[in-house]
Amino acid sequence: MTGAVARAMAEGALQNSRADIALSVTGFAGPAGEQEEEGLCHFACARRGRPIRLREGALRSARPRPHPHQGDWRAAGDA
């Protein structure tokens, strides 16, 4: 996802509602591949009669994530 997507989401929310402010968040949760940054987020704030504000940031978890095959995970339908 990109800043352009966040902008379009906030603009669309503002145009299709009676709100005076709209916020949007989009990003890439992962898993990361080449040319991708896991945890990258794009934020947009749209206000009537004001320029749209965009921010980009990286969100990181403080907790290590378990491997998908670790723990007591069961497939759908397992008892």
LINGI-V480160 format. One record per residue. N is the residue number from 1. RES is the residue in one small letter. SS is DSSP state (~ for helix, > for strand, _ for the rest). PSI is psi in radians with two decimals (* if undefined). D_FIRST is the distance of its C-alpha to the first C-alpha in Angstrom with 2 decimals. Layout:
# LINGI-V480160
n = (N/N)
res = (RES/RES)
ss = (SS/SS)
psi = (PSI/PSI)
d_first = (D_FIRST/D_FIRST)
This chain:
# LINGI-V480160
n = (1/2/3/4/5/6/7/8/9/10/11/12/13/14/15/16/17/18/19/20/21/22/23/24/25/26/27/28/29/30/31/32/33/34/35/36/37/38/39/40/41/42/43/44/45/46/47/48/49/50/51/52/53/54/55/56/57/58/59/60/61/62/63/64/65/66/67/68/69/70/71/72/73/74/75/76/77/78/79)
res = (m/t/g/a/v/a/r/a/m/a/e/g/a/l/q/n/s/r/a/d/i/a/l/s/v/t/g/f/a/g/p/a/g/e/q/e/e/e/g/l/c/h/f/a/c/a/r/r/g/r/p/i/r/l/r/e/g/a/l/r/s/a/r/p/r/p/h/p/h/q/g/d/w/r/a/a/g/d/a)
ss = (_/_/~/~/~/~/~/~/~/~/~/~/~/~/~/_/_/_/_/_/>/>/>/>/>/>/>/_/_/_/_/_/_/_/_/_/_/_/_/>/>/>/>/>/>/>/>/_/_/_/_/_/>/>/>/>/>/>/_/_/_/_/_/_/_/_/_/_/_/_/_/_/_/_/_/_/_/_/_)
psi = (2.80/3.01/-0.60/-0.64/-0.78/-0.73/-0.84/-0.67/-0.81/-0.75/-0.79/-0.72/-0.70/-0.74/-0.47/0.39/3.07/0.17/2.74/-0.23/2.48/2.40/2.56/2.64/2.31/2.82/-2.91/1.96/-0.55/-3.10/2.60/2.51/-2.92/2.49/0.32/2.44/1.90/2.29/-0.02/2.25/2.61/2.32/2.48/2.51/2.05/2.26/2.44/2.26/0.15/2.73/2.60/2.39/2.33/2.51/2.64/2.46/2.86/2.20/2.28/2.52/2.44/-0.31/2.38/2.45/2.40/2.67/2.49/-0.36/0.18/2.76/-2.88/0.92/2.45/2.54/2.71/2.33/-0.25/2.56/*)
d_first = (0.00/3.78/7.17/8.17/6.35/7.93/10.96/11.41/11.36/13.90/15.90/16.21/17.39/19.85/21.15/21.75/23.55/26.45/24.56/24.86/21.69/18.24/15.58/11.98/9.79/6.36/5.31/6.50/10.17/11.60/13.95/12.93/13.99/14.78/12.42/10.08/10.69/11.30/11.13/8.78/8.05/7.69/10.77/12.54/16.22/17.95/21.77/24.27/25.93/23.81/21.05/17.50/16.65/13.35/13.02/11.01/12.46/12.86/14.28/16.92/19.36/23.01/24.10/23.94/22.41/24.94/24.67/23.89/27.50/29.09/30.87/32.23/29.45/30.78/29.50/29.55/33.19/34.72/37.41)
